[in-house]
């Protein structure tokens, strides 16, 4: 089957090569149009392929930048929340300690301790 197909294809190609000038003389516009059409198709295919590759690269870069930016923002927000929480805890415990010390402070006893002789 492939042998028959190869022989037929070879005959057609050989006939086209041998009678190419006659074919061009009979169909000059068709031959020129076909060659130009093939050139345009190859050019269009190349430009479409490069445009597609550029678009995919741009989309990949945009995706990477967005994911990185979101990750960094989330980490900064989490760190800020932790710091805020720790500051609030320290403030509350400091206020409790100061309130305890003030409530336990006895002014008269402190004055007596200052002027007493040990």
C-alpha positions as CSV (number, residue, x, y, z in Angstrom):
1,X,0.0,0.0,0.0
2,X,2.8,2.4,1.0
3,X,4.8,1.4,-2.0
4,X,2.0,2.2,-4.4
5,X,1.4,5.5,-2.6
6,X,5.1,6.3,-2.9
7,X,5.2,5.4,-6.6
8,X,2.2,7.6,-7.4
9,X,3.5,10.5,-5.4
10,X,6.9,10.2,-7.1
11,X,5.3,10.2,-10.5
12,X,3.3,13.3,-9.7
13,X,6.3,15.1,-8.3
14,X,8.5,14.1,-11.2
15,X,5.8,15.2,-13.7
16,X,5.5,18.5,-11.9
17,X,9.3,19.1,-12.1
18,X,9.5,18.1,-15.7
19,X,6.5,20.0,-16.9
20,X,6.8,22.9,-14.5
21,X,7.3,25.5,-17.2
22,X,4.3,24.2,-19.1
23,X,2.2,24.3,-16.0
24,X,3.3,27.8,-15.3
25,X,2.5,28.8,-18.9
26,X,-1.0,27.3,-18.7
27,X,-1.8,28.6,-15.2
28,X,0.5,31.5,-14.4
29,X,-1.8,33.3,-12.0
30,X,-2.6,30.1,-10.1
31,X,1.1,29.2,-9.7
32,X,2.0,32.6,-8.5
33,X,-1.0,32.8,-6.2
34,X,-0.2,29.4,-4.7
35,X,3.4,30.3,-4.0
36,X,2.4,33.7,-2.5
37,X,-0.3,32.1,-0.5
38,X,2.1,29.5,0.9
39,X,4.6,32.3,1.8
40,X,1.8,34.3,3.5
41,X,0.6,31.2,5.4
42,X,4.2,30.4,6.6
43,X,4.7,34.1,7.7
44,X,1.3,34.2,9.4
45,X,2.0,30.9,11.2
46,X,5.3,32.2,12.5
47,X,3.8,35.5,13.7
48,X,0.9,33.7,15.4
49,X,3.3,31.2,17.1
50,X,5.5,34.0,18.4
51,X,2.5,36.0,19.5
52,X,1.1,33.0,21.3
53,X,4.4,32.3,23.0
54,X,4.8,35.9,24.1
55,X,1.2,35.9,25.5
56,X,1.8,32.7,27.5
57,X,5.1,34.0,28.9
58,X,3.4,37.3,29.9
59,X,0.6,35.5,31.6
60,X,3.0,33.2,33.4
61,X,5.1,36.2,34.6
62,X,1.9,38.0,35.7
63,X,0.7,34.9,37.6
64,X,4.1,34.6,39.3
65,X,4.2,38.3,40.3
66,X,0.6,38.2,41.6
67,X,1.2,35.0,43.7
68,X,4.5,36.4,45.1
69,X,2.9,39.8,45.9
70,X,-0.1,38.1,47.6
71,X,2.2,35.8,49.7
72,X,4.4,38.8,50.8
73,X,1.3,40.8,51.7
74,X,-0.2,37.9,53.7
75,X,3.1,37.4,55.6
76,X,3.3,41.1,56.4
77,X,-0.3,41.2,57.6
78,X,0.3,38.1,59.8
79,X,3.5,39.6,61.3
80,X,1.6,42.9,62.0
81,X,-1.2,41.0,63.7
82,X,1.2,39.1,65.9
83,X,3.0,42.3,66.9
84,X,-0.3,44.1,67.6
85,X,-1.4,41.2,69.8
86,X,1.9,41.1,71.7
87,X,1.8,44.8,72.3
88,X,-1.8,44.6,73.6
89,X,-0.9,41.8,76.0
90,X,2.2,43.7,77.3
91,X,0.1,46.9,77.7
92,X,-2.6,45.1,79.7
93,X,-0.2,43.3,81.9
94,X,1.7,46.5,82.5
95,X,-1.5,48.3,83.5
96,X,-2.4,45.5,85.9
97,X,1.0,45.5,87.5
98,X,0.9,49.3,87.9
99,X,-2.6,49.3,89.3
100,X,-1.6,46.6,91.8
101,X,1.5,48.5,92.9
102,X,-0.5,51.8,93.3
103,X,-3.2,50.1,95.3
104,X,-0.7,48.4,97.5
105,X,1.3,51.6,98.0
106,X,1.1,53.1,101.5
107,X,2.4,56.6,101.6
108,X,2.7,56.9,105.3
109,X,4.6,53.7,105.6
110,X,6.9,54.7,102.9
111,X,7.7,58.1,104.6
112,X,8.3,56.3,107.9
113,X,10.7,53.9,106.2
114,X,12.6,56.8,104.6
115,X,13.1,58.7,108.0
116,X,13.6,55.6,110.2
117,X,17.0,54.7,111.3
118,X,18.0,51.2,110.7
